[in-house]
Amino acid sequence: MRGRNQNRICQVRYEKARCGCRTDDKLHTFKRLTNLKSFTVSVVSHGHGAQVEQLLKAIRRWSDAHLKKVIVTVNVPGLDIGFFDHKAGDYPFVLRIIQNSELQGFGANHNTAFQQCDSDYFFVLNPDLELPVNPFPALLTALADSRTGCAYPIQTASDGGKQDFERDLPTASAILKRRFSKIAFHVHTPPQARWASGAFMAFKASVFRSVGGFDERYFMYCEDVDICLRVQLAGFRLTRAETTVIHHAQRQTLKNFRHLLWHLRSLVRLWNSDAYKSYKIKFPDGEL
């Protein structure tokens, strides 16, 4: 991961008091809080100011002393400028804004946000998420397992239908089946997920750091596949947390030719990567 001088980082608001405890509870509360594992949330906006605002409200609703910081990256220059500033006082956590001077990829944005993470865990969230229930306790519980490197929630569509948020190892044959046969309209749940959707990923910060974060050579697609493979190659597992979020997935690959080219380019890079080749050797049963 590398720093980016073109980003202007500003701390908008420092945290408010997290707890209105009675005086006779203060010592007990202090002891409890100092033993808590903390997490930082990273969200990237591509002109999604209104959606990010709703997500921040949901995070605020479910936040407690575990949540240390939320970092919002405004990725498209000129958009969302000042959008969050006047709302900063509404949040009981540290809110930081990164304003990019040029467009960056998914991995580069979250890697830059991770440089501001001084928590035990690092959560990556899409702006197009809804949190109808509190997902954080289940994710924190999953991450508490020493074997878990990355945890993720169940993702559903707004109509309640299940998203394909966990998948097998992507191969050319599997993608062709999904694209041109009925399997494309059926959500397949593998016995053991080989990778999980980047729409919502929760990492141990130490694991994210040790594997080098997201590979910034990918742009828009396959960053989540690549890092999941590297987490597993490092000896950790992916763990599904039994909690549900709503993801308004856009599926731009099927609608936008430029996105299709980005996706194909990322797939070619993935298939030729050391991580992919090593994974197929270590886990030969990983194909669909």
Buried (B, 14 or more C-beta within 10 A) or exposed (E): BEEBEEBEBEEBBEBEEBEEBEEEEEEEBEEEBEEBBBBBBBBBBBBBBEBBBBBBEBBBEEBBBBBBBBBBBBBBEEBBEEBBEEBBEBBBBBBBBBBBEEEBBBBBBBBBBBBBBEBBBBBBBBBBBBBEEBBBBBBBBBBEEEEBBBBBBBBBEEEEEEBBBBBBBBBEEBBEBBEEEEBEEEEEEBEEBBBBBBBBBBBBBEBBBBBEBBBBBBBBBBBBBBBBBBBBBEEBBBBBBEBBBBBBBEEBBEEEEEBBEBBEBBBEBBBEBEBBEEBBEEBEEBBB
